[in-house]
Amino acid sequence: MSDRDKVRLVERGYDAWKRAKIERGLAQAQDRSAMIPVEQVLRDLS
């Protein structure tokens, strides 16, 4: 396997991981009940 082939394999793996991460985030965003209220986030960060 050439170095270029190894790079392509890694890139494909990264692209698949990134797509799956985005899809999980989008699915999670659909469940509004699981979201933390902005007031709580601001209070926790201050």
mmCIF entry with sequence, helices, sheets and N, C-alpha, C, O atoms, coordinates in Angstrom:
data_MODEL
# 
_entry.id   MODEL 
# 
_entity.id                         1 
_entity.type                       polymer 
_entity.pdbx_number_of_molecules   1 
# 
_entity_poly.entity_id                      1 
_entity_poly.type                           'polypeptide(L)' 
_entity_poly.nstd_linkage                   no 
_entity_poly.nstd_monomer                   no 
_entity_poly.pdbx_seq_one_letter_code       MSDRDKVRLVERGYDAWKRAKIERGLAQAQDRSAMIPVEQVLRDLS 
_entity_poly.pdbx_seq_one_letter_code_can   MSDRDKVRLVERGYDAWKRAKIERGLAQAQDRSAMIPVEQVLRDLS 
_entity_poly.pdbx_strand_id                 A 
# 
loop_
_entity_poly_seq.entity_id 
_entity_poly_seq.num 
_entity_poly_seq.mon_id 
_entity_poly_seq.hetero 
1 1  MET n 
1 2  SER n 
1 3  ASP n 
1 4  ARG n 
1 5  ASP n 
1 6  LYS n 
1 7  VAL n 
1 8  ARG n 
1 9  LEU n 
1 10 VAL n 
1 11 GLU n 
1 12 ARG n 
1 13 GLY n 
1 14 TYR n 
1 15 ASP n 
1 16 ALA n 
1 17 TRP n 
1 18 LYS n 
1 19 ARG n 
1 20 ALA n 
1 21 LYS n 
1 22 ILE n 
1 23 GLU n 
1 24 ARG n 
1 25 GLY n 
1 26 LEU n 
1 27 ALA n 
1 28 GLN n 
1 29 ALA n 
1 30 GLN n 
1 31 ASP n 
1 32 ARG n 
1 33 SER n 
1 34 ALA n 
1 35 MET n 
1 36 ILE n 
1 37 PRO n 
1 38 VAL n 
1 39 GLU n 
1 40 GLN n 
1 41 VAL n 
1 42 LEU n 
1 43 ARG n 
1 44 ASP n 
1 45 LEU n 
1 46 SER n 
# 
_struct_asym.id          A 
_struct_asym.entity_id   1 
# 
loop_
_struct_conf.conf_type_id 
_struct_conf.id 
_struct_conf.pdbx_PDB_helix_id 
_struct_conf.beg_label_comp_id 
_struct_conf.beg_label_asym_id 
_struct_conf.beg_label_seq_id 
_struct_conf.pdbx_beg_PDB_ins_code 
_struct_conf.end_label_comp_id 
_struct_conf.end_label_asym_id 
_struct_conf.end_label_seq_id 
_struct_conf.pdbx_end_PDB_ins_code 
_struct_conf.beg_auth_comp_id 
_struct_conf.beg_auth_asym_id 
_struct_conf.beg_auth_seq_id 
_struct_conf.end_auth_comp_id 
_struct_conf.end_auth_asym_id 
_struct_conf.end_auth_seq_id 
_struct_conf.pdbx_PDB_helix_class 
_struct_conf.details 
_struct_conf.pdbx_PDB_helix_length 
HELX_P HELX_P1 AA1 ASP A 3  ? GLN A 30 ? ASP A 3  GLN A 30 1 ? 28 
HELX_P HELX_P2 AA2 ARG A 32 ? ALA A 34 ? ARG A 32 ALA A 34 5 ? 3  
HELX_P HELX_P3 AA3 VAL A 38 ? LEU A 45 ? VAL A 38 LEU A 45 1 ? 8  
# 
_struct_conf_type.id          HELX_P 
_struct_conf_type.criteria    ? 
_struct_conf_type.reference   ? 
# 
loop_
_atom_site.group_PDB 
_atom_site.id 
_atom_site.type_symbol 
_atom_site.label_atom_id 
_atom_site.label_alt_id 
_atom_site.label_comp_id 
_atom_site.label_asym_id 
_atom_site.label_entity_id 
_atom_site.label_seq_id 
_atom_site.pdbx_PDB_ins_code 
_atom_site.Cartn_x 
_atom_site.Cartn_y 
_atom_site.Cartn_z 
_atom_site.occupancy 
_atom_site.B_iso_or_equiv 
_atom_site.pdbx_formal_charge 
_atom_site.auth_seq_id 
_atom_site.auth_comp_id 
_atom_site.auth_asym_id 
_atom_site.auth_atom_id 
_atom_site.pdbx_PDB_model_num 
ATOM 1   N N  . MET A 1 1  ? 0.856   -1.172 0.000  1.00 0.00 ? 1  MET A N  1 
ATOM 2   C CA . MET A 1 1  ? 0.000   0.000  0.000  1.00 0.00 ? 1  MET A CA 1 
ATOM 3   C C  . MET A 1 1  ? 0.905   1.239  0.000  1.00 0.00 ? 1  MET A C  1 
ATOM 4   O O  . MET A 1 1  ? 1.807   1.364  0.828  1.00 0.00 ? 1  MET A O  1 
ATOM 5   N N  . SER A 1 2  ? 0.652   2.123  -0.919 1.00 0.00 ? 2  SER A N  1 
ATOM 6   C CA . SER A 1 2  ? 1.462   3.339  -1.010 1.00 0.00 ? 2  SER A CA 1 
ATOM 7   C C  . SER A 1 2  ? 1.066   4.326  0.085  1.00 0.00 ? 2  SER A C  1 
ATOM 8   O O  . SER A 1 2  ? 0.019   4.189  0.718  1.00 0.00 ? 2  SER A O  1 
ATOM 9   N N  . ASP A 1 3  ? 1.918   5.311  0.291  1.00 0.00 ? 3  ASP A N  1 
ATOM 10  C CA . ASP A 1 3  ? 1.607   6.342  1.284  1.00 0.00 ? 3  ASP A CA 1 
ATOM 11  C C  . ASP A 1 3  ? 0.329   7.080  0.921  1.00 0.00 ? 3  ASP A C  1 
ATOM 12  O O  . ASP A 1 3  ? -0.473  7.411  1.794  1.00 0.00 ? 3  ASP A O  1 
ATOM 13  N N  . ARG A 1 4  ? 0.141   7.337  -0.360 1.00 0.00 ? 4  ARG A N  1 
ATOM 14  C CA . ARG A 1 4  ? -1.068  8.048  -0.801 1.00 0.00 ? 4  ARG A CA 1 
ATOM 15  C C  . ARG A 1 4  ? -2.319  7.225  -0.513 1.00 0.00 ? 4  ARG A C  1 
ATOM 16  O O  . ARG A 1 4  ? -3.346  7.774  -0.114 1.00 0.00 ? 4  ARG A O  1 
ATOM 17  N N  . ASP A 1 5  ? -2.235  5.907  -0.716 1.00 0.00 ? 5  ASP A N  1 
ATOM 18  C CA . ASP A 1 5  ? -3.369  5.029  -0.408 1.00 0.00 ? 5  ASP A CA 1 
ATOM 19  C C  . ASP A 1 5  ? -3.688  5.058  1.090  1.00 0.00 ? 5  ASP A C  1 
ATOM 20  O O  . ASP A 1 5  ? -4.854  5.037  1.483  1.00 0.00 ? 5  ASP A O  1 
ATOM 21  N N  . LYS A 1 6  ? -2.647  5.106  1.919  1.00 0.00 ? 6  LYS A N  1 
ATOM 22  C CA . LYS A 1 6  ? -2.854  5.177  3.367  1.00 0.00 ? 6  LYS A CA 1 
ATOM 23  C C  . LYS A 1 6  ? -3.545  6.483  3.748  1.00 0.00 ? 6  LYS A C  1 
ATOM 24  O O  . LYS A 1 6  ? -4.430  6.500  4.603  1.00 0.00 ? 6  LYS A O  1 
ATOM 25  N N  . VAL A 1 7  ? -3.134  7.569  3.109  1.00 0.00 ? 7  VAL A N  1 
ATOM 26  C CA . VAL A 1 7  ? -3.746  8.868  3.384  1.00 0.00 ? 7  VAL A CA 1 
ATOM 27  C C  . VAL A 1 7  ? -5.219  8.840  2.989  1.00 0.00 ? 7  VAL A C  1 
ATOM 28  O O  . VAL A 1 7  ? -6.066  9.328  3.737  1.00 0.00 ? 7  VAL A O  1 
ATOM 29  N N  . ARG A 1 8  ? -5.530  8.282  1.842  1.00 0.00 ? 8  ARG A N  1 
ATOM 30  C CA . ARG A 1 8  ? -6.926  8.189  1.389  1.00 0.00 ? 8  ARG A CA 1 
ATOM 31  C C  . ARG A 1 8  ? -7.762  7.375  2.365  1.00 0.00 ? 8  ARG A C  1 
ATOM 32  O O  . ARG A 1 8  ? -8.906  7.726  2.654  1.00 0.00 ? 8  ARG A O  1 
ATOM 33  N N  . LEU A 1 9  ? -7.194  6.296  2.869  1.00 0.00 ? 9  LEU A N  1 
ATOM 34  C CA . LEU A 1 9  ? -7.910  5.451  3.824  1.00 0.00 ? 9  LEU A CA 1 
ATOM 35  C C  . LEU A 1 9  ? -8.211  6.229  5.108  1.00 0.00 ? 9  LEU A C  1 
ATOM 36  O O  . LEU A 1 9  ? -9.317  6.145  5.641  1.00 0.00 ? 9  LEU A O  1 
ATOM 37  N N  . VAL A 1 10 ? -7.244  6.971  5.594  1.00 0.00 ? 10 VAL A N  1 
ATOM 38  C CA . VAL A 1 10 ? -7.450  7.783  6.791  1.00 0.00 ? 10 VAL A CA 1 
ATOM 39  C C  . VAL A 1 10 ? -8.492  8.862  6.528  1.00 0.00 ? 10 VAL A C  1 
ATOM 40  O O  . VAL A 1 10 ? -9.360  9.107  7.367  1.00 0.00 ? 10 VAL A O  1 
ATOM 41  N N  . GLU A 1 11 ? -8.410  9.506  5.372  1.00 0.00 ? 11 GLU A N  1 
ATOM 42  C CA . GLU A 1 11 ? -9.376  10.557 5.032  1.00 0.00 ? 11 GLU A CA 1 
ATOM 43  C C  . GLU A 1 11 ? -10.788 10.008 4.971  1.00 0.00 ? 11 GLU A C  1 
ATOM 44  O O  . GLU A 1 11 ? -11.721 10.655 5.446  1.00 0.00 ? 11 GLU A O  1 
ATOM 45  N N  . ARG A 1 12 ? -10.963 8.829  4.397  1.00 0.00 ? 12 ARG A N  1 
ATOM 46  C CA . ARG A 1 12 ? -12.297 8.215  4.342  1.00 0.00 ? 12 ARG A CA 1 
ATOM 47  C C  . ARG A 1 12 ? -12.815 7.932  5.739  1.00 0.00 ? 12 ARG A C  1 
ATOM 48  O O  . ARG A 1 12 ? -13.991 8.158  6.027  1.00 0.00 ? 12 ARG A O  1 
ATOM 49  N N  . GLY A 1 13 ? -11.945 7.439  6.608  1.00 0.00 ? 13 GLY A N  1 
ATOM 50  C CA . GLY A 1 13 ? -12.348 7.162  7.983  1.00 0.00 ? 13 GLY A CA 1 
ATOM 51  C C  . GLY A 1 13 ? -12.748 8.433  8.710  1.00 0.00 ? 13 GLY A C  1 
ATOM 52  O O  . GLY A 1 13 ? -13.728 8.451  9.453  1.00 0.00 ? 13 GLY A O  1 
ATOM 53  N N  . TYR A 1 14 ? -11.983 9.498  8.491  1.00 0.00 ? 14 TYR A N  1 
ATOM 54  C CA . TYR A 1 14 ? -12.299 10.782 9.125  1.00 0.00 ? 14 TYR A CA 1 
ATOM 55  C C  . TYR A 1 14 ? -13.612 11.330 8.594  1.00 0.00 ? 14 TYR A C  1 
ATOM 56  O O  . TYR A 1 14 ? -14.441 11.811 9.366  1.00 0.00 ? 14 TYR A O  1 
ATOM 57  N N  . ASP A 1 15 ? -13.810 11.262 7.286  1.00 0.00 ? 15 ASP A N  1 
ATOM 58  C CA . ASP A 1 15 ? -15.056 11.759 6.701  1.00 0.00 ? 15 ASP A CA 1 
ATOM 59  C C  . ASP A 1 15 ? -16.263 11.002 7.248  1.00 0.00 ? 15 ASP A C  1 
ATOM 60  O O  . ASP A 1 15 ? -17.299 11.606 7.524  1.00 0.00 ? 15 ASP A O  1 
ATOM 61  N N  . ALA A 1 16 ? -16.137 9.688  7.405  1.00 0.00 ? 16 ALA A N  1 
ATOM 62  C CA . ALA A 1 16 ? -17.238 8.887  7.951  1.00 0.00 ? 16 ALA A CA 1 
ATOM 63  C C  . ALA A 1 16 ? -17.494 9.261  9.409  1.00 0.00 ? 16 ALA A C  1 
ATOM 64  O O  . ALA A 1 16 ? -18.646 9.374  9.828  1.00 0.00 ? 16 ALA A O  1 
ATOM 65  N N  . TRP A 1 17 ? -16.428 9.451  10.179 1.00 0.00 ? 17 TRP A N  1 
ATOM 66  C CA . TRP A 1 17 ? -16.577 9.849  11.580 1.00 0.00 ? 17 TRP A CA 1 
ATOM 67  C C  . TRP A 1 17 ? -17.240 11.217 11.694 1.00 0.00 ? 17 TRP A C  1 
ATOM 68  O O  . TRP A 1 17 ? -18.133 11.420 12.517 1.00 0.00 ? 17 TRP A O  1 
ATOM 69  N N  . LYS A 1 18 ? -16.791 12.155 10.857 1.00 0.00 ? 18 LYS A N  1 
ATOM 70  C CA . LYS A 1 18 ? -17.333 13.509 10.909 1.00 0.00 ? 18 LYS A CA 1 
ATOM 71  C C  . LYS A 1 18 ? -18.809 13.517 10.524 1.00 0.00 ? 18 LYS A C  1 
ATOM 72  O O  . LYS A 1 18 ? -19.612 14.198 11.162 1.00 0.00 ? 18 LYS A O  1 
ATOM 73  N N  . ARG A 1 19 ? -19.169 12.769 9.494  1.00 0.00 ? 19 ARG A N  1 
ATOM 74  C CA . ARG A 1 19 ? -20.576 12.705 9.072  1.00 0.00 ? 19 ARG A CA 1 
ATOM 75  C C  . ARG A 1 19 ? -21.447 12.110 10.177 1.00 0.00 ? 19 ARG A C  1 
ATOM 76  O O  . ARG A 1 19 ? -22.532 12.618 10.461 1.00 0.00 ? 19 ARG A O  1 
ATOM 77  N N  . ALA A 1 20 ? -20.968 11.036 10.795 1.00 0.00 ? 20 ALA A N  1 
ATOM 78  C CA . ALA A 1 20 ? -21.734 10.393 11.869 1.00 0.00 ? 20 ALA A CA 1 
ATOM 79  C C  . ALA A 1 20 ? -21.900 11.347 13.053 1.00 0.00 ? 20 ALA A C  1 
ATOM 80  O O  . ALA A 1 20 ? -22.966 11.398 13.668 1.00 0.00 ? 20 ALA A O  1 
ATOM 81  N N  . LYS A 1 21 ? -20.854 12.096 13.369 1.00 0.00 ? 21 LYS A N  1 
ATOM 82  C CA . LYS A 1 21 ? -20.925 13.043 14.485 1.00 0.00 ? 21 LYS A CA 1 
ATOM 83  C C  . LYS A 1 21 ? -21.963 14.126 14.202 1.00 0.00 ? 21 LYS A C  1 
ATOM 84  O O  . LYS A 1 21 ? -22.749 14.477 15.081 1.00 0.00 ? 21 LYS A O  1 
ATOM 85  N N  . ILE A 1 22 ? -21.968 14.651 12.989 1.00 0.00 ? 22 ILE A N  1 
ATOM 86  C CA . ILE A 1 22 ? -22.936 15.687 12.611 1.00 0.00 ? 22 ILE A CA 1 
ATOM 87  C C  . ILE A 1 22 ? -24.354 15.129 12.644 1.00 0.00 ? 22 ILE A C  1 
ATOM 88  O O  . ILE A 1 22 ? -25.274 15.791 13.125 1.00 0.00 ? 22 ILE A O  1 
ATOM 89  N N  . GLU A 1 23 ? -24.531 13.912 12.131 1.00 0.00 ? 23 GLU A N  1 
ATOM 90  C CA . GLU A 1 23 ? -25.865 13.305 12.135 1.00 0.00 ? 23 GLU A CA 1 
ATOM 91  C C  . GLU A 1 23 ? -26.368 13.071 13.564 1.00 0.00 ? 23 GLU A C  1 
ATOM 92  O O  . GLU A 1 23 ? -27.551 13.265 13.843 1.00 0.00 ? 23 GLU A O  1 
ATOM 93  N N  . ARG A 1 24 ? -25.472 12.653 14.468 1.00 0.00 ? 24 ARG A N  1 
ATOM 94  C CA . ARG A 1 24 ? -25.879 12.475 15.871 1.00 0.00 ? 24 ARG A CA 1 
ATOM 95  C C  . ARG A 1 24 ? -26.276 13.810 16.489 1.00 0.00 ? 24 ARG A C  1 
ATOM 96  O O  . ARG A 1 24 ? -27.249 13.892 17.238 1.00 0.00 ? 24 ARG A O  1 
ATOM 97  N N  . GLY A 1 25 ? -25.523 14.844 16.172 1.00 0.00 ? 25 GLY A N  1 
ATOM 98  C CA . GLY A 1 25 ? -25.845 16.170 16.695 1.00 0.00 ? 25 GLY A CA 1 
ATOM 99  C C  . GLY A 1 25 ? -27.180 16.670 16.190 1.00 0.00 ? 25 GLY A C  1 
ATOM 100 O O  . GLY A 1 25 ? -27.956 17.252 16.949 1.00 0.00 ? 25 GLY A O  1 
ATOM 101 N N  . LEU A 1 26 ? -27.455 16.449 14.919 1.00 0.00 ? 26 LEU A N  1 
ATOM 102 C CA . LEU A 1 26 ? -28.735 16.874 14.356 1.00 0.00 ? 26 LEU A CA 1 
ATOM 103 C C  . LEU A 1 26 ? -29.897 16.111 14.988 1.00 0.00 ? 26 LEU A C  1 
ATOM 104 O O  . LEU A 1 26 ? -30.942 16.693 15.279 1.00 0.00 ? 26 LEU A O  1 
ATOM 105 N N  . ALA A 1 27 ? -29.712 14.816 15.198 1.00 0.00 ? 27 ALA A N  1 
ATOM 106 C CA . ALA A 1 27 ? -30.758 14.014 15.836 1.00 0.00 ? 27 ALA A CA 1 
ATOM 107 C C  . ALA A 1 27 ? -30.971 14.477 17.273 1.00 0.00 ? 27 ALA A C  1 
ATOM 108 O O  . ALA A 1 27 ? -32.108 14.556 17.738 1.00 0.00 ? 27 ALA A O  1 
ATOM 109 N N  . GLN A 1 28 ? -29.892 14.780 17.974 1.00 0.00 ? 28 GLN A N  1 
ATOM 110 C CA . GLN A 1 28 ? -29.996 15.240 19.352 1.00 0.00 ? 28 GLN A CA 1 
ATOM 111 C C  . GLN A 1 28 ? -30.709 16.590 19.415 1.00 0.00 ? 28 GLN A C  1 
ATOM 112 O O  . GLN A 1 28 ? -31.469 16.844 20.350 1.00 0.00 ? 28 GLN A O  1 
ATOM 113 N N  . ALA A 1 29 ? -30.474 17.445 18.441 1.00 0.00 ? 29 ALA A N  1 
ATOM 114 C CA . ALA A 1 29 ? -31.096 18.769 18.432 1.00 0.00 ? 29 ALA A CA 1 
ATOM 115 C C  . ALA A 1 29 ? -32.610 18.690 18.226 1.00 0.00 ? 29 ALA A C  1 
ATOM 116 O O  . ALA A 1 29 ? -33.329 19.629 18.567 1.00 0.00 ? 29 ALA A O  1 
ATOM 117 N N  . GLN A 1 30 ? -33.091 17.593 17.680 1.00 0.00 ? 30 GLN A N  1 
ATOM 118 C CA . GLN A 1 30 ? -34.527 17.430 17.478 1.00 0.00 ? 30 GLN A CA 1 
ATOM 119 C C  . GLN A 1 30 ? -35.261 17.202 18.797 1.00 0.00 ? 30 GLN A C  1 
ATOM 120 O O  . GLN A 1 30 ? -36.452 17.493 18.901 1.00 0.00 ? 30 GLN A O  1 
ATOM 121 N N  . ASP A 1 31 ? -34.560 16.685 19.802 1.00 0.00 ? 31 ASP A N  1 
ATOM 122 C CA . ASP A 1 31 ? -35.161 16.408 21.102 1.00 0.00 ? 31 ASP A CA 1 
ATOM 123 C C  . ASP A 1 31 ? -34.964 17.631 21.994 1.00 0.00 ? 31 ASP A C  1 
ATOM 124 O O  . ASP A 1 31 ? -33.983 17.714 22.733 1.00 0.00 ? 31 ASP A O  1 
ATOM 125 N N  . ARG A 1 32 ? -35.882 18.563 21.924 1.00 0.00 ? 32 ARG A N  1 
ATOM 126 C CA . ARG A 1 32 ? -35.755 19.828 22.654 1.00 0.00 ? 32 ARG A CA 1 
ATOM 127 C C  . ARG A 1 32 ? -35.764 19.619 24.165 1.00 0.00 ? 32 ARG A C  1 
ATOM 128 O O  . ARG A 1 32 ? -35.211 20.439 24.898 1.00 0.00 ? 32 ARG A O  1 
ATOM 129 N N  . SER A 1 33 ? -36.373 18.553 24.641 1.00 0.00 ? 33 SER A N  1 
ATOM 130 C CA . SER A 1 33 ? -36.441 18.324 26.082 1.00 0.00 ? 33 SER A CA 1 
ATOM 131 C C  . SER A 1 33 ? -35.073 18.013 26.678 1.00 0.00 ? 33 SER A C  1 
ATOM 132 O O  . SER A 1 33 ? -34.869 18.190 27.879 1.00 0.00 ? 33 SER A O  1 
ATOM 133 N N  . ALA A 1 34 ? -34.145 17.558 25.864 1.00 0.00 ? 34 ALA A N  1 
ATOM 134 C CA . ALA A 1 34 ? -32.812 17.215 26.360 1.00 0.00 ? 34 ALA A CA 1 
ATOM 135 C C  . ALA A 1 34 ? -31.871 18.419 26.376 1.00 0.00 ? 34 ALA A C  1 
ATOM 136 O O  . ALA A 1 34 ? -30.746 18.320 26.866 1.00 0.00 ? 34 ALA A O  1 
ATOM 137 N N  . MET A 1 35 ? -32.320 19.539 25.852 1.00 0.00 ? 35 MET A N  1 
ATOM 138 C CA . MET A 1 35 ? -31.464 20.721 25.775 1.00 0.00 ? 35 MET A CA 1 
ATOM 139 C C  . MET A 1 35 ? -31.406 21.436 27.126 1.00 0.00 ? 35 MET A C  1 
ATOM 140 O O  . MET A 1 35 ? -32.388 21.477 27.868 1.00 0.00 ? 35 MET A O  1 
ATOM 141 N N  . ILE A 1 36 ? -30.243 21.993 27.422 1.00 0.00 ? 36 ILE A N  1 
ATOM 142 C CA . ILE A 1 36 ? -30.042 22.742 28.665 1.00 0.00 ? 36 ILE A CA 1 
ATOM 143 C C  . ILE A 1 36 ? -30.502 24.174 28.430 1.00 0.00 ? 36 ILE A C  1 
ATOM 144 O O  . ILE A 1 36 ? -30.094 24.795 27.448 1.00 0.00 ? 36 ILE A O  1 
ATOM 145 N N  . PRO A 1 37 ? -31.344 24.711 29.312 1.00 0.00 ? 37 PRO A N  1 
ATOM 146 C CA . PRO A 1 37 ? -31.808 26.095 29.147 1.00 0.00 ? 37 PRO A CA 1 
ATOM 147 C C  . PRO A 1 37 ? -30.628 27.077 29.150 1.00 0.00 ? 37 PRO A C  1 
ATOM 148 O O  . PRO A 1 37 ? -29.674 26.913 29.911 1.00 0.00 ? 37 PRO A O  1 
ATOM 149 N N  . VAL A 1 38 ? -30.709 28.087 28.299 1.00 0.00 ? 38 VAL A N  1 
ATOM 150 C CA . VAL A 1 38 ? -29.615 29.054 28.166 1.00 0.00 ? 38 VAL A CA 1 
ATOM 151 C C  . VAL A 1 38 ? -29.336 29.766 29.480 1.00 0.00 ? 38 VAL A C  1 
ATOM 152 O O  . VAL A 1 38 ? -28.186 30.099 29.767 1.00 0.00 ? 38 VAL A O  1 
ATOM 153 N N  . GLU A 1 39 ? -30.354 30.002 30.272 1.00 0.00 ? 39 GLU A N  1 
ATOM 154 C CA . GLU A 1 39 ? -30.158 30.651 31.565 1.00 0.00 ? 39 GLU A CA 1 
ATOM 155 C C  . GLU A 1 39 ? -29.243 29.821 32.461 1.00 0.00 ? 39 GLU A C  1 
ATOM 156 O O  . GLU A 1 39 ? -28.382 30.363 33.155 1.00 0.00 ? 39 GLU A O  1 
ATOM 157 N N  . GLN A 1 40 ? -29.434 28.515 32.441 1.00 0.00 ? 40 GLN A N  1 
ATOM 158 C CA . GLN A 1 40 ? -28.596 27.633 33.249 1.00 0.00 ? 40 GLN A CA 1 
ATOM 159 C C  . GLN A 1 40 ? -27.159 27.621 32.730 1.00 0.00 ? 40 GLN A C  1 
ATOM 160 O O  . GLN A 1 40 ? -26.214 27.626 33.519 1.00 0.00 ? 40 GLN A O  1 
ATOM 161 N N  . VAL A 1 41 ? -26.993 27.606 31.432 1.00 0.00 ? 41 VAL A N  1 
ATOM 162 C CA . VAL A 1 41 ? -25.647 27.616 30.846 1.00 0.00 ? 41 VAL A CA 1 
ATOM 163 C C  . VAL A 1 41 ? -24.929 28.899 31.259 1.00 0.00 ? 41 VAL A C  1 
ATOM 164 O O  . VAL A 1 41 ? -23.782 28.855 31.703 1.00 0.00 ? 41 VAL A O  1 
ATOM 165 N N  . LEU A 1 42 ? -25.597 30.031 31.115 1.00 0.00 ? 42 LEU A N  1 
ATOM 166 C CA . LEU A 1 42 ? -24.971 31.306 31.477 1.00 0.00 ? 42 LEU A CA 1 
ATOM 167 C C  . LEU A 1 42 ? -24.642 31.366 32.962 1.00 0.00 ? 42 LEU A C  1 
ATOM 168 O O  . LEU A 1 42 ? -23.587 31.867 33.350 1.00 0.00 ? 42 LEU A O  1 
ATOM 169 N N  . ARG A 1 43 ? -25.537 30.859 33.782 1.00 0.00 ? 43 ARG A N  1 
ATOM 170 C CA . ARG A 1 43 ? -25.310 30.851 35.235 1.00 0.00 ? 43 ARG A CA 1 
ATOM 171 C C  . ARG A 1 43 ? -24.107 29.962 35.574 1.00 0.00 ? 43 ARG A C  1 
ATOM 172 O O  . ARG A 1 43 ? -23.274 30.328 36.403 1.00 0.00 ? 43 ARG A O  1 
ATOM 173 N N  . ASP A 1 44 ? -24.022 28.796 34.932 1.00 0.00 ? 44 ASP A N  1 
ATOM 174 C CA . ASP A 1 44 ? -22.931 27.872 35.205 1.00 0.00 ? 44 ASP A CA 1 
ATOM 175 C C  . ASP A 1 44 ? -21.578 28.391 34.727 1.00 0.00 ? 44 ASP A C  1 
ATOM 176 O O  . ASP A 1 44 ? -20.544 28.064 35.310 1.00 0.00 ? 44 ASP A O  1 
ATOM 177 N N  . LEU A 1 45 ? -21.584 29.187 33.681 1.00 0.00 ? 45 LEU A N  1 
ATOM 178 C CA . LEU A 1 45 ? -20.338 29.714 33.129 1.00 0.00 ? 45 LEU A CA 1 
ATOM 179 C C  . LEU A 1 45 ? -19.864 30.988 33.826 1.00 0.00 ? 45 LEU A C  1 
ATOM 180 O O  . LEU A 1 45 ? -18.710 31.391 33.676 1.00 0.00 ? 45 LEU A O  1 
ATOM 181 N N  . SER A 1 46 ? -20.742 31.608 34.574 1.00 0.00 ? 46 SER A N  1 
ATOM 182 C CA . SER A 1 46 ? -20.334 32.870 35.224 1.00 0.00 ? 46 SER A CA 1 
ATOM 183 C C  . SER A 1 46 ? -19.874 32.665 36.641 1.00 0.00 ? 46 SER A C  1 
ATOM 184 O O  . SER A 1 46 ? -19.502 33.625 37.314 1.00 0.00 ? 46 SER A O  1 
# 
